Amino acid sequence: MHSSSRGGDRAIADRAYPAFFIAGVTYRGGDRAQKDRGIAGPYTGGGAAGSTGLVVATDDFNRANGFLGANWQDSIPACDTFLTIQSNQVGPMADAGHALAYWKANSFNDNQWSQITLKNQIGAWTGVILRAEAGPVDRFYLGFVFTPTYYRIYNRWDGVFNSLATGNSVTWSVGDILKLDITGSVAPATIRMYRNGTQVLSYTIPSGTVKTGGAPGIGAFQPAGTALRLDDWSGGNL
């Protein structure tokens, strides 16, 4: 169930939010109003926790319960269930299934980043994805927290999840910000994980094929009874 804006919504938004100017482009007030609701079209400029790049898109999920909306692609080959908005946060619709989605409303460079705030509890697993795209391509990179002291960098490659790096030197807590970024379009390419802006794990792809293109997003696997939640996503280019 994807939402769309009517012309009247745009008019109301334009009156409530005056036009503004970023990076040489003037945006109508309605663009700003949509961005502030987290279901925006283009939003560029600014920084992010642990990021040296630019924000391309943000979503605070502060809207009615249901599917993520038209700016997200939530049906990719790796999905067993969907991510849905639940009380202004996001989490899997069903237990015991991979739930993933990437932001499709903007274009991203190969060098990109994705970050999310961990909410409710730390469980197996909550994370972010990079360079994801719709089928039939079934390849992307993934960083996630599995337990408070166990976190991983994976890839998804032609139907298989593969462990690339694991860490256990820091303790994650509810409210922490998880971020993953990647640089390089050919090997060696490097993936880095951050906790609250501090790098805690990395992996360099030494040789072979590097997945390029695609977009950043989010993911989770929810064991029965855990009700995992995420909030305040953003993604951008390095």
C-alpha positions, 0 to 999 in steps of 0.5 A: 500500500503506497501513498501519493500526494494530491494537488491539494496537499502540495498547495497546503504544504507550499503555504506552510513551508516557504520556498528555500534554497540549497546548493544552487537550487530553489525548492518549493515549500511543498518539497520541504514539507514532504522532506520533514515528513520523511517521505520526501523527494530530493534532499541534499546537503548537510552531514551525518553522524560519522559521515564525510559525505552528503545526505541524499535522503532521510526518513523519520517514519513519522506517519501512519502505520503501514508500508514504507511508501513509494520512495522505498523498494521493499520487494527484492529477492532477499526478502521473506517479509516486509518492513512496515511503519509501526508507531513512528518506527520501522520493523519487520512485518513478520517474525523469522524472515529477512525484511529489507528495503532500499531508497529508490527515489534518488540516485546514488554514487557507488561510494555511498553510506547508510545509517539508522538508529537502533531502537527498542532492543538489540537483537538478531539482527538490525542493520543497513544495506548498500548498493541494493537494487531490484531483482533479478540482481540479488547482490548488495552489502550489509552491516548489522548488529547481532547482539550487543557485543557481536556485529558483522559485515556481510554481502548478499551474493546470488542468493547467499548471505556471506560473512566478510568481517565480524567484531566484538570489541564494543558494546551496542546499546539502544539509541546507538547509530549504526552506519555503513559506508563503501568506497571503490567500484573495483577491487580493492573496495572497502566497507566500514562500519561505525557506531555513533560516528566511530569506526568499529569494523572494516573489510576490504574486498581484495579481488574479484567482482565488486557490486556497483550501482544500487542504493542504500537502505535498511534491513532486519531479521526478527526472531519471534517475540522480539519486536525489533525496531529502527528509526531515523534513517538517512543515506547519501554519497561520500 
